[in-house]
Amino acid sequence: MRGIAAGLAGALILFFARFITAVRGRWTGVEPVDEQRIYFANHASHGDFVLIWTVLPRRTRFTTRPVAGSDYWLKGGLRRFIGRDVFNAVLIDRDRDSRTSDPVIQMTEALDAGSSLIVFPEGTRNTTEARLLPFKSGLFHLAQTRPNVALVPAWIDNLNRVMPKGEFVPIPLICTVTFGAPLRLSEGEAKPDFLARAEAALLALSPKANAS
């Protein structure tokens, strides 16, 4: 019964996301094929992974799990239901002092089970004027431990304007998710160099980069 409810909730969320944002996926340098991937994206809203999930091919949605903070998605019954049951999220504890599981191990276990992942390397929502916050090291460790899984950058545009911080009623605006060419860790590539390359690949997909 809970599985049926989760399926219905997922369909409603999908409809709502498309209705409010008219979200479109743009694939540049990569095809929307059904294969295991790690999608890494900019992070400005709790709804970011919903938009990525919405524009993925239907079959891919069922095997793609967002990585999200347990401090938010386990807070309250509805959030827990959406995070765990609807999206089957990999819920990680972002507090180093209280965590009992290594987030990288949690993610690699999900990959080993055959799932694709949606990750946000900034580690938290970006509420600054900067286009990106510095990437955390988790993306590097994923690339290092699972080198056969392609890392696909995905730039989400406009969602922070659909649901500004502190607002509860969404503003209908067209959103886009732009996917770029896959990345892999080069042999001998140092962590700072890889993270800088990943940041640059993601920024290159933003409208500001394409307008310049």
Secondary structure, DSSP 8 states (H G I E B T S, - for coil): -HHHHHHHHHHHHHHHHHHHH--EEEESSS---SS-EEEEE--SSTTHHHHHHHHS-HHHHTTEEEEEEHHHHTSSHHHHIIIIIIS--EEE---TTT--S-HHHHHHHHHHTT-EEEE-TTSS---SSSS-----THHHHHHHH-TTSEEEEEEEESHHHHS-TT--S------EEEE---B---TT--HHHHHHHHHHHHHTTSHHHHH-
